[in-house]
Amino acid sequence: GGNFSCNKKIIGARFYGPGDESARDYYGHGTHTASIAGGREVKHVSFDGLAKGTVRGGVPSSRIAAYKVCGEDRILCTSDSMLAAFDDAIADGVDVITISMGGLNGDEFVNDPIAIGSFHAMEKGILTTHAAGNGGPNPKSIKSLAPWLFSVAATTIDRQFITKLILGNGKTFIGRSIYTGPSNGTKFPIAVRNAKTCSNGGNKYPKTCDCFDQRMVKGKLVLCGSGGIFTSNTGIIGSIFNVTHTEFELSSVTYKPSLNLETNDFVQVKSYTNSTKHPMAEILKSEIFHDTNSPKVIHFSSRGPNHLVPEIMKPDISAPGVNILAAYSPFGLSSADVDDKRRFKYNLLYGTSMACPHVAGVVAYVRSFHPNWSPAAIKSAIMTTAKPVKGNYDDLAGEFAYGSGNINPQQAIHPGLVYDITKEDYVQMLCNYGYDANKIKQISGGNSSCHGAPQRSLLKDINYPAMVIPIVPGNKNFHVKIHRIVTNVGFPNSTYKATLIHHNPKIKIKVEPKLLKFRSLNETKSFVVTIIGGKNLNQSVFSSSLIWFDGTHNVKSPIIVQILPL
């Protein structure tokens, strides 16, 4: 496009969106994700004075090729644009593809351009990392479902932002936002009501923020019980929002002095406002605190299970995706505030979009040590060496929130064993899923034949680094065998012993054989996991783990038994 030139970091940039005339990023999202994956190390960086330090991408020495598939409105992202970008990236010889955009409503693989494009990339030895989506915490909200995609959930990091609210009576409350304004002791009045009447049928009290009378809110802080529709002509100084305990985990950039409060604190602030003749408050500049409860999956990160193929665990992995400081387009808006005219070279963003390029960086890192490994082998290495994730996830298995765990780059280059999968294995999986040769050709682009009639029961035997056993409800007993093959990439002479982490006495799990003895590198061994269960199970999901250990390497795979809904 016009006024655009590449450099030694960005070595290619193409655009495909309808009406687009340049590959330039006018929004900031693409710049942010690209720098997370491969940005150079830069010292003395901050967001308007907050989070000062050194930033760097996952692989600072890497080079970046950008493929802009959405129009300037960021809404029109057509299938033909996505497939054309995949074709060009493959032809350009990239090593990793990272795509931080949602799938198309979790469509069938044959209708999903990301699933189709990434299949072609896999065939050429390129692993595609894909954002899980921001539709959580609802079950089955994940849109990245294909087994050859590396689907990424978002977790918190140990750096969090808090903002303090000081009322006129001296009482202090701790809220959440990212506010960089001054803390100079200035207090502002709090609006008791947001309007006298609402012509649009909205609520004039602070229960919601869908109606404002400028004469009542100008120069004041407003209370918002929920929602919030703000325009630049209201004259509002700032806002105090009521959020749930779950939503309170998140801090967003704000231009005006604003913050989120949990409900108990919000009720106290509202009580003070209603009981005081001249309610006042000051909102201080945000501070950083160390969160010892991280990493845990953030509430918006899309959840499994996989609604197309329950036997394939999704998401696969998790990575930092909350308040990530990275490079930003100088044309991008700094916050959602319509009055915010600030422009920054670095910004704090959140989303599975930010988590996804973290994993792409790890993929590139592992590939730099093992250039001949297949995409499935690299994916396996990252999954089986992942670190634990904290938090409780209601009645879901935690793995349906965070996958195998949180990325562990240094350990991923030494996984010991890998679960490898070939193109032919994926084709056979599609056959067993029920696709005929014509549908498979729409995905693979070539003529592929199925071996025998479709057998849905064999889907579980694809050589995935995680095992999910869907059980039809009403079955009095179940007895399931899962077959796996591992390849030795650790020590030539090694013996791995199986250990099961399992706590439910109503389900029995065993592994045969319990020992795997290797005499050379790249030697393969097979094993069988047997899961036996009976009736009267009081849970819908049971989570266990299998660990192969040789004294040095811990090769961990989740085992999930899921009782399907009626």
N, C-alpha and C positions, 0 to 999 in steps of 0.2 A: 504494500500500500504506500501512499504518499508519505513523505517525511519519516520514513522508517528505514533503519539500517541495522544489520546484525553485527555482533561483535564476537569475541572469543568465548563468551558465556552463552549467548543466544545465537545459535548457528543456523536456525531456520524458523520461519514464521509464515503460516498460511491462514487464510480465512475462507469461510464457506457460507456464512449466514446470509439469508436473503436480504438484499439491499446493502450488505456490508461493503465498505470500500477500503478497509484496512484491517490488519491483524492487531492493531493497537488495542490495548485494554483500557477502556474508558470507565470501567467500574471498579476494578481492584481485585476481584476474586481470582482471576487467572494469574495475576502477578504474585499474589499472596501464596497460592498453592505451588506455583513454580519455584518460588524462592525457598519454600519449606523442603522441597525435594532436593534441590541442587544449588541453593544460593551460596555465594562465597562468604567467608568469615569477615564480619565487619564489627569493629569495636566501637564503643561509646554510643550505642543505639538505645533509644527509648521511645515510648509513646508520650509525647508532650511532657517529658520529665519523669514518667512512671516506667517501672520495669527496666531500669538502666542496666546495661551490660553488653556482652558480645553476642551477636547472632550469627548463625551459620545454618546452612541447609544440611540435609542428611548426607549428601556426598558433595562437598564443596568443589572438588576437582572435576565434577561432571559437566557436560554441556547439555543445553536445553534446546529442544525444538518444540515450538508452540503451534497448536492446531485449534483455531478459534471456530467452533461449530455453531454457536448461537449468534443471533442478530444483536444489534445494539440494545434492543429491549430486554434481552436475556430471557425471553419467553419462547420465541420461535426457534426451536432447536430441532431441525427436521432429521428424519431417519437417513435421507440421502446424504446430508451433510456429515453425519456421524460416520457412515460407512465410507464415504470418500476420504475422511480424515484418517480412519484406520488404514485404508489402502495406501495412502501417501506415507504414513508413519512407517508401515512395514517396508515399503519400497525405499524409504530413506535410510533404513538400516538401524532404527533405534533399538536400544537394548531393553528398555522398560517403557510401558505406557501407564500413565496414571490419569484417571478420569473422575473428576469431582463433580458429577452431575447425576441426577436420579435416573433410574430405569423408567421405562414407560409402563407404570402401574403394575409391575410384576407380571408382564405379559408372558405368554408361552415363548419359549426360546426361539421358535421359528418366526415370531413377530417382534423380537427384541433386537434392535440394531446393535446395542452394546454387547449382547451375548453373541451375536453373529460375528461382529468385527473382532471381538477378543478371541473367538475360536480360530479365526484365520491368523491372528497374531501368535496364538499358542502353537499353531502348526509350524510357524517359522521360528519357534524358540523364544518368543517374547511373552513375558508374563504381564498381565494387565491388572493393576490394582484399581478398585472401584469403591467409591463411597457407599456405605450401607444405606444412607438416607437419613432424613431428620424427622421421621414420622413416629418416633417412640413417644411414650413407652408401650404403645399398643402392640400386642402379640401379632405376628405375621405381617408387620409393617415393612419389613425389609424388601427391597425391590431388586437387589443384586443376588440372583439365585443360581446362576450357572456354576457348575463345579470347576470349570476352568478359569473362572474369575476369582480374584483374591479380594473378598468382600470385607470392608473395614468399618468397625464401630469406633465411636469416640469416647475417650475417657478424660477425666479431669487430670490436672497436674498439681504439684505441691505448691505452686504459686497462685494464690487467690487474692482478689481485691475486695476490700471492705470500705464502706463510706459511713461516717458517723453523722447522726442527726441530733442536734442539741436544741431542746425546747426552751421556751422563755422561762420556765420554772427550774431550769438547770438539769433536767433529766436527760440522759443520753441514751440513744438507741443505736445499735449497729445494724446497718443495712448493706445492700449490695448494689454497686454500680461502678463505673469507671469514669470518674469526674475529676478533671484536672484544674478546676477553677481555684481561686485563692481562698485561703482560710484566714480571714482578717477580722473575725468577730462580728461581721455584719449579719443581723437577723432580719428576716422578712416576715411580713404578716401571712397567716394561713387563712385561706378562704373558708368560711363556714359553709357557704353554699356556692355552687358553681353557676347557678342561674336562678332567676325568679320563676320563669316558666320555660318550657321547652317546646318549641313549635314542631319539632320532629318526633315528639312523643317520647323523648328521652327522659332521663332521671336528673332532676335539678340538684339533688343531693350528691355527696361524694361516693354514693354506692357504685356508680359508674362514671366514666368521664366521656359521655357521648353528647354533652350539651354544655355550652359555656356562654355566659353573658360577660362581655368585655368589662362592663362597669363593675362587675363583682369580683373578677379574677385578675384584672390588670395589676401588675406589680406584686402579685401574691404567689405563694406556694399553694398548689391545689392537691387535695386528697383524692385518690382514685382507688375505689374498692375493687374494680376490675376494668378491663378494657382500656380505652384511651385513644381518642381521636383528636389530634392537635393540629392547629393551623397557625400560621405565623402572625395572624392578626388578632390573636386573643390577648396578647400582652402578658401571658403567664410567665412568672419568673422561673418556676421549677415545679417538680411533681414528687409526690410521695405515693408509691404504689403498694397495694396489698397483693401478695403472691403466696402460693402454697409453699409448704416446706420443700417439696421437690423442686419447684421453680426457683427457690431461693439459692440454689447451688450456683446460679448463673449470674454473672455481672456483665452488663452491656455498656458500651461507650455512650455517654450522654454529654451534650454540649451545655445544657442548663443544669443548675444544681438539682439533681434528682436522684432517687434511690428506691430500691425495693425493700419492703419490710415484710416479715412473716406476720401472719394474721394476729397473733396475740399482741405483738408490738404495735401493729397498725390500729387495733382497737383502742389501745391506751392513748395513742396520739390523737385519735378522733375524739375520745372522751375529753382530753385536755382542751381540744379546739372548741368543743361545744360548751365547756364549763368555764371558759375564760373570756373576759370581755374583749381583750386584745391579744389573741393567740399569736405567738411569734416562734420562729425557729431558724436555725442556721444549719446548713449542710456543708460539711468540711470537705477538703480535698481528699480523694481516696488514698488509702494506704494498702500496703502489701502484707499479707500474713501467710505463714507456712501451714499448709493443710496436711495434717498427718493422716487423714482418711483417704488420701489419694494413693494410687489411681482407682477410681470407680467410674462405671459407665454413667454418662450424663443422661438426664431423663429423655432428651429429644432424640437420642441415637436409636435408629430403627432396630426392632427386635425380630428374632426368629420366632417360631420355627419356619423352615422353608415350606411355603404352601404349595409349590409345584412338585418338589421332590423331597418329601419329609426325611428320606434316608440320607440326604446331604445336609450336614450342619451348616447353618448360616446364622450370623456372620462367621467369618473364619478367624479373625484376629481383631485386636483393638490397639489403638494408638492415641497419643495426645491430640485432643481436638477442642480444647476449651481455653479461650483467652490466649491464643498463640500469637506471638509477636513476629511479624514477618514483613517483607517488603510490600509496598502498596503503590498503586498507580497514583500519580499526582493529579489525575483527573477524577479519581474516585471520591465519593462522599465519605466523610469521616465518621458519621453517625446517621441515625435515622431521623434526626431533628432537621426539619426543613429550614431552620434559621442557621444551621451550622455551615459556615463558609470556610472553615479551616481545611487545610490540605496538608497531608503528611506523607513522608516517604516510607514510613512504617506504621502498621496499624495492628490492633488487637482484635482478632476475629475468632468465631467459634463455629463448629459444625463438623459433620463427618467429612466434609470437603477438606478440612484442615488435617484431619487424621489420616486420610488416604495418602497424601504425598509423603507423610512420615514413613509409611510402609514401603512406598516406592523407593525411598532413599535406602531402606534396609535391603530391599531386593537388589538394587544396584550394588550395594556394599557386598552382599553375599556373592553376587555374580562376578565381582572383580576378583574374588578368591577362587571361584569355581566356574570359569567361563563355559565349561562344557556341560554343566548340569542343565537338565530340562526345566521348563517352568514349574512342573509339578514337584520336582525335587527341591527347588528353591523354596517353593511355597511350604512344602513339608518341613524343611529345616527351620523355617521361621515359626511355624505353628507348634512343632513339638518341643521347642526350646523356650516358649513364651513364659513370661512371669505371671504370678497370680494377680488377680484383680479383686479389689475389696468391694463390699456392699452387699445388700440383700435385694433380691429381685422378685419379690412376691411369690406367686406360684409357678413362675417360670424357672427352668434350669438356668443358672447363671451363664452357662455357655451360649444360650440363646440371646444373651445381651452382649457378651464380650468375646465369644468364640473360644479359641484355645487359650486366650490370655492376652497380656500386653507384650508388645514387641521387646525383644532382648537381643539387640544387634550383635554384640560381641560373642554371645553364645551361639548365635545362628550360623556362624561360619564353621562351627564344629558340632554338628548335630549327632554324629555317631552313626545313626541309621536314617534312611529316608524312605518314604512311601512314594514310589514313582508311578506315573500314569502316562500312557501314550495316547496319541490321537485315536488309534484303533480302540483303545479302552473306552474313550469318551463316546465314540460312534456306537459301540456295543451297548453302552449305557442308554443312549438315545433309542436304540432298538428296543431294549427292555422297557423303556418308558412308554413305548407304544408308537413311536414315529415310524412311518414307512420310508422307503428309499427316497421318495420324492421330497418329503419334508427334511430328511437328513441332508439331502443335496442342497436345499435352500440355506442350510447353516454352513455346511462344509465346503460347498462349491464344487465338490467332486463326486464321482460315482462311488458310493460306499454301499456295501451289501451287509445285511444282517445274517447272523449265524443262527438259524432256527427261528422258531416262533417267539414273540415277546414273552418274557418272564419277569413280571413285576417283582417277584420275590428276590431276583438277583441284583436289583438296584443297590442293595446294601453291600454288595461285594465289590463295588468299584473300589480301587485301592486308595481310599481317602484317609488322611491322617486323623480322622475323627470317625466315630461310629454312632449312628442314630438308629434305634430300633423302634419303628412305629408299630403299636399293637392295636388291633381292632378291638373296641370295647365289647364286653360280653363274653369274650373268650375265657373259659374257666382256667385254662393253663396255656402257657406258651413256652416253646422250646426252640430257640433261634440260634443258628450257627452263622458266624461272620468270618469270612476268609480274608486274610491280608498277607502281603509279601513285603518284606523290608530288604533294602540294599545296604550293604556295609560300606560306609564312607569314613569310618573312624580308623581304628587300628587293624592291620592285616590279621593278626591273631588275637581274637577277642571272643569272650563268652558273655552273652547278655542274659540276665535273669529277669523274669517277669514278676512284677508286684502289682497287686490290685488295691486301689484305694476305694473301698466300698463299705457302706454303712447300713444298708437296708437288709434286714434278715429275711424279708419276704421275697427277695430276688437273689438268686445264686448266679455267680459269674465264675467261669473258670477259663484258663488259657492252656492250650496244648500245642506244642510242647512248652514247658516252663523255662527251658534253656535253649538259646540259639548260639551255636558254636560256629564261628567263622574262621577260615584259614587264609583268606585273601581279601583284598579290596575289591569292591564292586560285586562280591559274591552275594547271592540272594538266598533268603530263607523264608519259608511260609509258616504261618501259624493260624490257629482257629480259636476264636473267642465264642464260648457258648453261654447264652443267657437263658436262665430258667426261672419262670415266675408262675404264681398261682392266682387264685381269686382273692377277693377282699383286699385289694390294694387301695390304700387310703390317700394316694397321691396320683396326680396325672402325669408327673414327670419325675424321673429318678436319674440322678447324675453320679457317675463313677469315673474312675480314671485307670488306665493301664500304663505302667511305666516299665520300660526296658532299661536296665542299668548294667554297665560293664565295669563299674568302679570309677569311671570318669564321666561318662555321658549318661544323662537322664533323658530318655526319649519318651515323652508323655503324650498320650492320646485320650481325649474325652470319650466316655461311653455314656450315651443318653438313652434311656428307655422312656418312650412317650406314649401314653395311652391316648389314642385319638378321640376327639369328641364324637358324640353320636350324630 
